[in-house]
Amino acid sequence: MLTGQKGVGCQNHGLGQHSKEIIAEYWDKRSESYAGSTDGHKDEELEVWKRCLETFTADLSLHKALDVGTGPGFLSVVLNDMGMDVTGLDMSRCMLNQAKKASCNQRANLTFCQGDAEALPFQSSSFDLVVSRHLLWTLPNPEMALTEWVRILQPGGRILAFDGNHFDPAASKRLVRWIGVHLSRFSHDRNPVPFRKFYKPIEEYLPLYAASGPDQYLAIFEAAGLSEVTMDRLNDVNRFYKENKNTISRLANADMVFLVKGEKSDRI
């Protein structure tokens, strides 16, 4: 159980639901600019992530995958290209519209649905793989999310959660982010939606907002009863972003991407 964070476990359901409404509104407004922020390396980025996912799925017989918090459908497209039957889920309707566009552009055969990552609209044991990218930090109850993801997995199925410590409260990290944000005002790649306006009022109700590091992820994976829980620093993925992201993006998002994975045992 994560401790020391106000709002852990969404003890106040009203606040938790209100936070989700704010989060959905932000990503609705952010969807178009977020989907377009590829820095001109989309095909190469897809190949890097395909190699990454193959590394962590090659030892399993996987057919049905769920991409939770699919956003513009990036991981869904990659998994489909790997031959999987993929469903992408997101709470934001506008993000799902972007995902559908990406699916058409890549000629991918994907299914998308709107839903809550903490209360999935699927039957138990209906997927072989669950993936998420940059999602758990923005959930009011990440432990509930993991419980749900385990529920819909087949025994022997796997969860792959990709993230980074985006809002590390350390002074040095805050300074780097401040510089990146202010430089972005002079860039055509700047975020047109005021992030702090939406997230500042609710950040204390998001347990992983300022603590989205590998240790916290390992803890919630183990608390969910997953086995073979491990972490990887994703050297190839991070090398790609270091080489291809612009300076402003590297400053504003200074932390490395990491992966935490776990498997559903027959005992769960």
C-alpha positions as protocol buffer text, in pm:
chain_id: "A"
residue {
  index: 1
  type: MET
  ca { x: 0 y: 0 z: 0 }
}
residue {
  index: 2
  type: LEU
  ca { x: 132 y: 345 z: -88 }
}
residue {
  index: 3
  type: THR
  ca { x: 139 y: 579 z: 206 }
}
residue {
  index: 4
  type: GLY
  ca { x: 203 y: 941 z: 283 }
}
residue {
  index: 5
  type: GLN
  ca { x: -9 y: 1078 z: 0 }
}
residue {
  index: 6
  type: LYS
  ca { x: -336 y: 1257 z: 63 }
}
residue {
  index: 7
  type: GLY
  ca { x: -617 y: 1088 z: -124 }
}
residue {
  index: 8
  type: VAL
  ca { x: -454 y: 743 z: -158 }
}
residue {
  index: 9
  type: GLY
  ca { x: -719 y: 485 z: -235 }
}
residue {
  index: 10
  type: CYS
  ca { x: -963 y: 763 z: -327 }
}
residue {
  index: 11
  type: GLN
  ca { x: -1105 y: 760 z: 23 }
}
residue {
  index: 12
  type: ASN
  ca { x: -1326 y: 1051 z: -77 }
}
residue {
  index: 13
  type: HIS
  ca { x: -1512 y: 917 z: -379 }
}
residue {
  index: 14
  type: GLY
  ca { x: -1650 y: 1260 z: -466 }
}
residue {
  index: 15
  type: LEU
  ca { x: -1306 y: 1416 z: -488 }
}
residue {
  index: 16
  type: GLY
  ca { x: -1182 y: 1120 z: -689 }
}
residue {
  index: 17
  type: GLN
  ca { x: -1465 y: 1149 z: -939 }
}
residue {
  index: 18
  type: HIS
  ca { x: -1422 y: 1524 z: -963 }
}
residue {
  index: 19
  type: SER
  ca { x: -1051 y: 1472 z: -1035 }
}
residue {
  index: 20
  type: LYS
  ca { x: -1136 y: 1232 z: -1317 }
}
residue {
  index: 21
  type: GLU
  ca { x: -1371 y: 1487 z: -1473 }
}
residue {
  index: 22
  type: ILE
  ca { x: -1094 y: 1749 z: -1467 }
}
residue {
  index: 23
  type: ILE
  ca { x: -843 y: 1502 z: -1610 }
}
residue {
  index: 24
  type: ALA
  ca { x: -1078 y: 1404 z: -1893 }
}
residue {
  index: 25
  type: GLU
  ca { x: -1143 y: 1771 z: -1974 }
}
residue {
  index: 26
  type: TYR
  ca { x: -770 y: 1847 z: -1987 }
}
residue {
  index: 27
  type: TRP
  ca { x: -691 y: 1560 z: -2222 }
}
residue {
  index: 28
  type: ASP
  ca { x: -991 y: 1640 z: -2440 }
}
residue {
  index: 29
  type: LYS
  ca { x: -848 y: 1990 z: -2489 }
}
residue {
  index: 30
  type: ARG
  ca { x: -491 y: 1861 z: -2521 }
}
residue {
  index: 31
  type: SER
  ca { x: -566 y: 1575 z: -2760 }
}
residue {
  index: 32
  type: GLU
  ca { x: -494 y: 1740 z: -3094 }
}
residue {
  index: 33
  type: SER
  ca { x: -166 y: 1905 z: -2994 }
}
residue {
  index: 34
  type: TYR
  ca { x: -52 y: 1595 z: -2803 }
}
residue {
  index: 35
  type: ALA
  ca { x: -117 y: 1367 z: -3099 }
}
residue {
  index: 36
  type: GLY
  ca { x: 79 y: 1602 z: -3325 }
}
residue {
  index: 37
  type: SER
  ca { x: 389 y: 1628 z: -3107 }
}
residue {
  index: 38
  type: THR
  ca { x: 601 y: 1369 z: -3286 }
}
residue {
  index: 39
  type: ASP
  ca { x: 904 y: 1583 z: -3382 }
}
residue {
  index: 40
  type: GLY
  ca { x: 901 y: 1434 z: -3731 }
}
residue {
  index: 41
  type: HIS
  ca { x: 1028 y: 1090 z: -3630 }
}
residue {
  index: 42
  type: LYS
  ca { x: 703 y: 895 z: -3609 }
}
residue {
  index: 43
  type: ASP
  ca { x: 801 y: 589 z: -3812 }
}
residue {
  index: 44
  type: GLU
  ca { x: 1135 y: 553 z: -3635 }
}
residue {
  index: 45
  type: GLU
  ca { x: 967 y: 596 z: -3296 }
}
residue {
  index: 46
  type: LEU
  ca { x: 718 y: 322 z: -3379 }
}
residue {
  index: 47
  type: GLU
  ca { x: 1002 y: 85 z: -3472 }
}
residue {
  index: 48
  type: VAL
  ca { x: 1192 y: 160 z: -3151 }
}
residue {
  index: 49
  type: TRP
  ca { x: 885 y: 80 z: -2943 }
}
residue {
  index: 50
  type: LYS
  ca { x: 809 y: -230 z: -3147 }
}
residue {
  index: 51
  type: ARG
  ca { x: 1154 y: -369 z: -3068 }
}
residue {
  index: 52
  type: CYS
  ca { x: 1102 y: -275 z: -2704 }
}
residue {
  index: 53
  type: LEU
  ca { x: 765 y: -452 z: -2678 }
}
residue {
  index: 54
  type: GLU
  ca { x: 895 y: -758 z: -2860 }
}
residue {
  index: 55
  type: THR
  ca { x: 1170 y: -788 z: -2599 }
}
residue {
  index: 56
  type: PHE
  ca { x: 913 y: -810 z: -2319 }
}
residue {
  index: 57
  type: THR
  ca { x: 653 y: -1027 z: -2493 }
}
residue {
  index: 58
  type: ALA
  ca { x: 854 y: -1274 z: -2706 }
}
residue {
  index: 59
  type: ASP
  ca { x: 843 y: -1543 z: -2438 }
}
residue {
  index: 60
  type: LEU
  ca { x: 463 y: -1543 z: -2415 }
}
residue {
  index: 61
  type: SER
  ca { x: 185 y: -1661 z: -2642 }
}
residue {
  index: 62
  type: LEU
  ca { x: -14 y: -1338 z: -2672 }
}
residue {
  index: 63
  type: HIS
  ca { x: -322 y: -1274 z: -2882 }
}
residue {
  index: 64
  type: LYS
  ca { x: -548 y: -1018 z: -2711 }
}
residue {
  index: 65
  type: ALA
  ca { x: -401 y: -696 z: -2574 }
}
residue {
  index: 66
  type: LEU
  ca { x: -555 y: -403 z: -2388 }
}
residue {
  index: 67
  type: ASP
  ca { x: -392 y: -61 z: -2416 }
}
residue {
  index: 68
  type: VAL
  ca { x: -521 y: 129 z: -2110 }
}
residue {
  index: 69
  type: GLY
  ca { x: -511 y: 506 z: -2145 }
}
residue {
  index: 70
  type: THR
  ca { x: -437 y: 465 z: -2515 }
}
residue {
  index: 71
  type: GLY
  ca { x: -432 y: 840 z: -2580 }
}
residue {
  index: 72
  type: PRO
  ca { x: -365 y: 890 z: -2953 }
}
residue {
  index: 73
  type: GLY
  ca { x: -332 y: 513 z: -2997 }
}
residue {
  index: 74
  type: PHE
  ca { x: 47 y: 489 z: -3018 }
}
residue {
  index: 75
  type: LEU
  ca { x: 100 y: 158 z: -2837 }
}
residue {
  index: 76
  type: SER
  ca { x: -218 y: 15 z: -2988 }
}
residue {
  index: 77
  type: VAL
  ca { x: -79 y: 68 z: -3338 }
}
residue {
  index: 78
  type: VAL
  ca { x: 255 y: -90 z: -3239 }
}
residue {
  index: 79
  type: LEU
  ca { x: 90 y: -398 z: -3085 }
}
residue {
  index: 80
  type: ASN
  ca { x: -137 y: -439 z: -3388 }
}
residue {
  index: 81
  type: ASP
  ca { x: 168 y: -431 z: -3613 }
}
residue {
  index: 82
  type: MET
  ca { x: 306 y: -715 z: -3399 }
}
residue {
  index: 83
  type: GLY
  ca { x: 1 y: -926 z: -3490 }
}
residue {
  index: 84
  type: MET
  ca { x: -209 y: -881 z: -3176 }
}
residue {
  index: 85
  type: ASP
  ca { x: -583 y: -822 z: -3146 }
}
residue {
  index: 86
  type: VAL
  ca { x: -579 y: -484 z: -2969 }
}
residue {
  index: 87
  type: THR
  ca { x: -839 y: -284 z: -2779 }
}
residue {
  index: 88
  type: GLY
  ca { x: -752 y: 74 z: -2683 }
}
residue {
  index: 89
  type: LEU
  ca { x: -934 y: 233 z: -2390 }
}
residue {
  index: 90
  type: ASP
  ca { x: -934 y: 596 z: -2281 }
}
residue {
  index: 91
  type: MET
  ca { x: -1151 y: 824 z: -2070 }
}
residue {
  index: 92
  type: SER
  ca { x: -1111 y: 1114 z: -2314 }
}
residue {
  index: 93
  type: ARG
  ca { x: -1343 y: 1105 z: -2614 }
}
residue {
  index: 94
  type: CYS
  ca { x: -1123 y: 1348 z: -2806 }
}
residue {
  index: 95
  type: MET
  ca { x: -815 y: 1133 z: -2748 }
}
residue {
  index: 96
  type: LEU
  ca { x: -1006 y: 835 z: -2881 }
}
residue {
  index: 97
  type: ASN
  ca { x: -1087 y: 1035 z: -3195 }
}
residue {
  index: 98
  type: GLN
  ca { x: -714 y: 1094 z: -3240 }
}
residue {
  index: 99
  type: ALA
  ca { x: -649 y: 723 z: -3186 }
}
residue {
  index: 100
  type: LYS
  ca { x: -904 y: 634 z: -3454 }
}
residue {
  index: 101
  type: LYS
  ca { x: -731 y: 872 z: -3697 }
}
residue {
  index: 102
  type: ALA
  ca { x: -396 y: 711 z: -3622 }
}
residue {
  index: 103
  type: SER
  ca { x: -550 y: 368 z: -3677 }
}
residue {
  index: 104
  type: CYS
  ca { x: -678 y: 472 z: -4018 }
}
residue {
  index: 105
  type: ASN
  ca { x: -348 y: 635 z: -4115 }
}
residue {
  index: 106
  type: GLN
  ca { x: -153 y: 322 z: -4020 }
}
residue {
  index: 107
  type: ARG
  ca { x: -419 y: 91 z: -4168 }
}
residue {
  index: 108
  type: ALA
  ca { x: -445 y: -84 z: -3835 }
}
residue {
  index: 109
  type: ASN
  ca { x: -739 y: -302 z: -3735 }
}
residue {
  index: 110
  type: LEU
  ca { x: -808 y: -174 z: -3384 }
}
residue {
  index: 111
  type: THR
  ca { x: -1101 y: -155 z: -3144 }
}
residue {
  index: 112
  type: PHE
  ca { x: -1145 y: 154 z: -2926 }
}
residue {
  index: 113
  type: CYS
  ca { x: -1378 y: 225 z: -2639 }
}
residue {
  index: 114
  type: GLN
  ca { x: -1428 y: 494 z: -2379 }
}
residue {
  index: 115
  type: GLY
  ca { x: -1383 y: 379 z: -2021 }
}
residue {
  index: 116
  type: ASP
  ca { x: -1226 y: 421 z: -1680 }
}
residue {
  index: 117
  type: ALA
  ca { x: -887 y: 258 z: -1617 }
}
residue {
  index: 118
  type: GLU
  ca { x: -997 y: 195 z: -1257 }
}
residue {
  index: 119
  type: ALA
  ca { x: -1325 y: 25 z: -1354 }
}
residue {
  index: 120
  type: LEU
  ca { x: -1277 y: -162 z: -1680 }
}
residue {
  index: 121
  type: PRO
  ca { x: -1585 y: -258 z: -1886 }
}
residue {
  index: 122
  type: PHE
  ca { x: -1453 y: -607 z: -1967 }
}
residue {
  index: 123
  type: GLN
  ca { x: -1513 y: -957 z: -1837 }
}
residue {
  index: 124
  type: SER
  ca { x: -1255 y: -1122 z: -1614 }
}
residue {
  index: 125
  type: SER
  ca { x: -973 y: -1318 z: -1780 }
}
residue {
  index: 126
  type: SER
  ca { x: -1042 y: -1171 z: -2124 }
}
residue {
  index: 127
  type: PHE
  ca { x: -694 y: -1040 z: -2223 }
}
residue {
  index: 128
  type: ASP
  ca { x: -343 y: -1184 z: -2246 }
}
residue {
  index: 129
  type: LEU
  ca { x: -158 y: -853 z: -2215 }
}
residue {
  index: 130
  type: VAL
  ca { x: -227 y: -512 z: -2058 }
}
residue {
  index: 131
  type: VAL
  ca { x: -8 y: -215 z: -2145 }
}
residue {
  index: 132
  type: SER
  ca { x: -12 y: 148 z: -2037 }
}
residue {
  index: 133
  type: ARG
  ca { x: 211 y: 444 z: -2118 }
}
residue {
  index: 134
  type: HIS
  ca { x: 227 y: 760 z: -1907 }
}
residue {
  index: 135
  type: LEU
  ca { x: -99 y: 675 z: -1732 }
}
residue {
  index: 136
  type: LEU
  ca { x: -63 y: 563 z: -1370 }
}
residue {
  index: 137
  type: TRP
  ca { x: 72 y: 901 z: -1254 }
}
residue {
  index: 138
  type: THR
  ca { x: -257 y: 1068 z: -1349 }
}
residue {
  index: 139
  type: LEU
  ca { x: -495 y: 825 z: -1175 }
}
residue {
  index: 140
  type: PRO
  ca { x: -664 y: 902 z: -840 }
}
residue {
  index: 141
  type: ASN
  ca { x: -641 y: 534 z: -740 }
}
residue {
  index: 142
  type: PRO
  ca { x: -358 y: 352 z: -918 }
}
residue {
  index: 143
  type: GLU
  ca { x: -392 y: 54 z: -682 }
}
residue {
  index: 144
  type: MET
  ca { x: -752 y: 6 z: -791 }
}
residue {
  index: 145
  type: ALA
  ca { x: -637 y: 26 z: -1152 }
}
residue {
  index: 146
  type: LEU
  ca { x: -385 y: -254 z: -1099 }
}
residue {
  index: 147
  type: THR
  ca { x: -653 y: -466 z: -931 }
}
residue {
  index: 148
  type: GLU
  ca { x: -875 y: -421 z: -1236 }
}
residue {
  index: 149
  type: TRP
  ca { x: -595 y: -492 z: -1482 }
}
residue {
  index: 150
  type: VAL
  ca { x: -515 y: -815 z: -1300 }
}
residue {
  index: 151
  type: ARG
  ca { x: -883 y: -910 z: -1301 }
}
residue {
  index: 152
  type: ILE
  ca { x: -920 y: -891 z: -1678 }
}
residue {
  index: 153
  type: LEU
  ca { x: -594 y: -1080 z: -1743 }
}
residue {
  index: 154
  type: GLN
  ca { x: -578 y: -1449 z: -1823 }
}
residue {
  index: 155
  type: PRO
  ca { x: -366 y: -1651 z: -1578 }
}
residue {
  index: 156
  type: GLY
  ca { x: -10 y: -1623 z: -1705 }
}
residue {
  index: 157
  type: GLY
  ca { x: -90 y: -1288 z: -1867 }
}
residue {
  index: 158
  type: ARG
  ca { x: 139 y: -988 z: -1833 }
}
residue {
  index: 159
  type: ILE
  ca { x: 116 y: -618 z: -1746 }
}
residue {
  index: 160
  type: LEU
  ca { x: 365 y: -369 z: -1891 }
}
residue {
  index: 161
  type: ALA
  ca { x: 348 y: -16 z: -1747 }
}
residue {
  index: 162
  type: PHE
  ca { x: 571 y: 252 z: -1902 }
}
residue {
  index: 163
  type: ASP
  ca { x: 623 y: 586 z: -1731 }
}
residue {
  index: 164
  type: GLY
  ca { x: 869 y: 846 z: -1601 }
}
residue {
  index: 165
  type: ASN
  ca { x: 897 y: 1062 z: -1290 }
}
residue {
  index: 166
  type: HIS
  ca { x: 757 y: 1367 z: -1464 }
}
residue {
  index: 167
  type: PHE
  ca { x: 698 y: 1585 z: -1156 }
}
residue {
  index: 168
  type: ASP
  ca { x: 981 y: 1496 z: -920 }
}
residue {
  index: 169
  type: PRO
  ca { x: 958 y: 1758 z: -640 }
}
residue {
  index: 170
  type: ALA
  ca { x: 1337 y: 1781 z: -596 }
}
residue {
  index: 171
  type: ALA
  ca { x: 1460 y: 2141 z: -634 }
}
residue {
  index: 172
  type: SER
  ca { x: 1698 y: 2058 z: -919 }
}
residue {
  index: 173
  type: LYS
  ca { x: 1419 y: 1884 z: -1112 }
}
residue {
  index: 174
  type: ARG
  ca { x: 1176 y: 2170 z: -1054 }
}
residue {
  index: 175
  type: LEU
  ca { x: 1435 y: 2416 z: -1188 }
}
residue {
  index: 176
  type: VAL
  ca { x: 1494 y: 2212 z: -1502 }
}
residue {
  index: 177
  type: ARG
  ca { x: 1121 y: 2186 z: -1567 }
}
residue {
  index: 178
  type: TRP
  ca { x: 1075 y: 2560 z: -1505 }
}
residue {
  index: 179
  type: ILE
  ca { x: 1344 y: 2641 z: -1762 }
}
residue {
  index: 180
  type: GLY
  ca { x: 1190 y: 2401 z: -2012 }
}
residue {
  index: 181
  type: VAL
  ca { x: 840 y: 2541 z: -1967 }
}
residue {
  index: 182
  type: HIS
  ca { x: 956 y: 2901 z: -2008 }
}
residue {
  index: 183
  type: LEU
  ca { x: 1165 y: 2823 z: -2314 }
}
residue {
  index: 184
  type: SER
  ca { x: 866 y: 2645 z: -2467 }
}
residue {
  index: 185
  type: ARG
  ca { x: 680 y: 2977 z: -2481 }
}
residue {
  index: 186
  type: PHE
  ca { x: 902 y: 3067 z: -2776 }
}
residue {
  index: 187
  type: SER
  ca { x: 853 y: 2735 z: -2953 }
}
residue {
  index: 188
  type: HIS
  ca { x: 587 y: 2627 z: -3199 }
}
residue {
  index: 189
  type: ASP
  ca { x: 581 y: 2295 z: -3009 }
}
residue {
  index: 190
  type: ARG
  ca { x: 455 y: 2453 z: -2687 }
}
residue {
  index: 191
  type: ASN
  ca { x: 155 y: 2307 z: -2506 }
}
residue {
  index: 192
  type: PRO
  ca { x: -142 y: 2533 z: -2592 }
}
residue {
  index: 193
  type: VAL
  ca { x: -343 y: 2406 z: -2293 }
}
residue {
  index: 194
  type: PRO
  ca { x: -251 y: 2540 z: -1944 }
}
residue {
  index: 195
  type: PHE
  ca { x: -148 y: 2219 z: -1767 }
}
residue {
  index: 196
  type: ARG
  ca { x: -112 y: 2377 z: -1422 }
}
residue {
  index: 197
  type: LYS
  ca { x: -459 y: 2530 z: -1440 }
}
residue {
  index: 198
  type: PHE
  ca { x: -610 y: 2182 z: -1458 }
}
residue {
  index: 199
  type: TYR
  ca { x: -371 y: 1975 z: -1248 }
}
residue {
  index: 200
  type: LYS
  ca { x: -270 y: 2212 z: -966 }
}
residue {
  index: 201
  type: PRO
  ca { x: -611 y: 2185 z: -787 }
}
residue {
  index: 202
  type: ILE
  ca { x: -609 y: 1802 z: -797 }
}
residue {
  index: 203
  type: GLU
  ca { x: -242 y: 1700 z: -774 }
}
residue {
  index: 204
  type: GLU
  ca { x: -268 y: 1617 z: -403 }
}
residue {
  index: 205
  type: TYR
  ca { x: -535 y: 1358 z: -488 }
}
residue {
  index: 206
  type: LEU
  ca { x: -308 y: 1179 z: -740 }
}
residue {
  index: 207
  type: PRO
  ca { x: -78 y: 950 z: -536 }
}
residue {
  index: 208
  type: LEU
  ca { x: 183 y: 907 z: -812 }
}
residue {
  index: 209
  type: TYR
  ca { x: 183 y: 1267 z: -937 }
}
residue {
  index: 210
  type: ALA
  ca { x: 505 y: 1365 z: -758 }
}
residue {
  index: 211
  type: ALA
  ca { x: 623 y: 1009 z: -692 }
}
residue {
  index: 212
  type: SER
  ca { x: 601 y: 837 z: -1030 }
}
residue {
  index: 213
  type: GLY
  ca { x: 924 y: 642 z: -996 }
}
residue {
  index: 214
  type: PRO
  ca { x: 1016 y: 275 z: -1034 }
}
residue {
  index: 215
  type: ASP
  ca { x: 1003 y: 207 z: -659 }
}
residue {
  index: 216
  type: GLN
  ca { x: 641 y: 324 z: -631 }
}
residue {
  index: 217
  type: TYR
  ca { x: 540 y: 119 z: -935 }
}
residue {
  index: 218
  type: LEU
  ca { x: 714 y: -191 z: -806 }
}
residue {
  index: 219
  type: ALA
  ca { x: 524 y: -150 z: -478 }
}
residue {
  index: 220
  type: ILE
  ca { x: 178 y: -134 z: -634 }
}
residue {
  index: 221
  type: PHE
  ca { x: 255 y: -423 z: -870 }
}
residue {
  index: 222
  type: GLU
  ca { x: 358 y: -639 z: -578 }
}
residue {
  index: 223
  type: ALA
  ca { x: 59 y: -525 z: -370 }
}
residue {
  index: 224
  type: ALA
  ca { x: -168 y: -639 z: -656 }
}
residue {
  index: 225
  type: GLY
  ca { x: -30 y: -993 z: -616 }
}
residue {
  index: 226
  type: LEU
  ca { x: 162 y: -998 z: -943 }
}
residue {
  index: 227
  type: SER
  ca { x: 459 y: -1231 z: -979 }
}
residue {
  index: 228
  type: GLU
  ca { x: 791 y: -1187 z: -1160 }
}
residue {
  index: 229
  type: VAL
  ca { x: 775 y: -812 z: -1093 }
}
residue {
  index: 230
  type: THR
  ca { x: 1076 y: -638 z: -1246 }
}
residue {
  index: 231
  type: MET
  ca { x: 1186 y: -295 z: -1369 }
}
residue {
  index: 232
  type: ASP
  ca { x: 1380 y: -198 z: -1681 }
}
residue {
  index: 233
  type: ARG
  ca { x: 1542 y: 137 z: -1772 }
}
residue {
  index: 234
  type: LEU
  ca { x: 1466 y: 97 z: -2145 }
}
residue {
  index: 235
  type: ASN
  ca { x: 1804 y: 210 z: -2277 }
}
residue {
  index: 236
  type: ASP
  ca { x: 1707 y: 197 z: -2646 }
}
residue {
  index: 237
  type: VAL
  ca { x: 1388 y: 398 z: -2596 }
}
residue {
  index: 238
  type: ASN
  ca { x: 1563 y: 663 z: -2390 }
}
residue {
  index: 239
  type: ARG
  ca { x: 1851 y: 683 z: -2637 }
}
residue {
  index: 240
  type: PHE
  ca { x: 1603 y: 752 z: -2916 }
}
residue {
  index: 241
  type: TYR
  ca { x: 1440 y: 1039 z: -2727 }
}
residue {
  index: 242
  type: LYS
  ca { x: 1775 y: 1190 z: -2629 }
}
residue {
  index: 243
  type: GLU
  ca { x: 1882 y: 1190 z: -2992 }
}
residue {
  index: 244
  type: ASN
  ca { x: 1557 y: 1309 z: -3149 }
}
residue {
  index: 245
  type: LYS
  ca { x: 1360 y: 1525 z: -2907 }
}
residue {
  index: 246
  type: ASN
  ca { x: 1425 y: 1897 z: -2922 }
}
residue {
  index: 247
  type: THR
  ca { x: 1613 y: 2069 z: -2640 }
}
residue {
  index: 248
  type: ILE
  ca { x: 1298 y: 2215 z: -2488 }
}
residue {
  index: 249
  type: SER
  ca { x: 1127 y: 1878 z: -2471 }
}
residue {
  index: 250
  type: ARG
  ca { x: 1433 y: 1722 z: -2312 }
}
residue {
  index: 251
  type: LEU
  ca { x: 1445 y: 1993 z: -2047 }
}
residue {
  index: 252
  type: ALA
  ca { x: 1073 y: 1988 z: -1967 }
}
residue {
  index: 253
  type: ASN
  ca { x: 1069 y: 1606 z: -1956 }
}
residue {
  index: 254
  type: ALA
  ca { x: 1409 y: 1541 z: -1807 }
}
residue {
  index: 255
  type: ASP
  ca { x: 1338 y: 1200 z: -1656 }
}
residue {
  index: 256
  type: MET
  ca { x: 1406 y: 870 z: -1820 }
}
residue {
  index: 257
  type: VAL
  ca { x: 1127 y: 643 z: -1938 }
}
residue {
  index: 258
  type: PHE
  ca { x: 1112 y: 316 z: -1744 }
}
residue {
  index: 259
  type: LEU
  ca { x: 910 y: -5 z: -1748 }
}
residue {
  index: 260
  type: VAL
  ca { x: 765 y: -212 z: -1467 }
}
residue {
  index: 261
  type: LYS
  ca { x: 621 y: -550 z: -1560 }
}
residue {
  index: 262
  type: GLY
  ca { x: 444 y: -827 z: -1376 }
}
residue {
  index: 263
  type: GLU
  ca { x: 258 y: -1150 z: -1444 }
}
residue {
  index: 264
  type: LYS
  ca { x: -69 y: -1291 z: -1322 }
}
residue {
  index: 265
  type: SER
  ca { x: -11 y: -1623 z: -1153 }
}
residue {
  index: 266
  type: ASP
  ca { x: -264 y: -1906 z: -1133 }
}
residue {
  index: 267
  type: ARG
  ca { x: -316 y: -1819 z: -764 }
}
residue {
  index: 268
  type: ILE
  ca { x: -472 y: -1478 z: -829 }
}
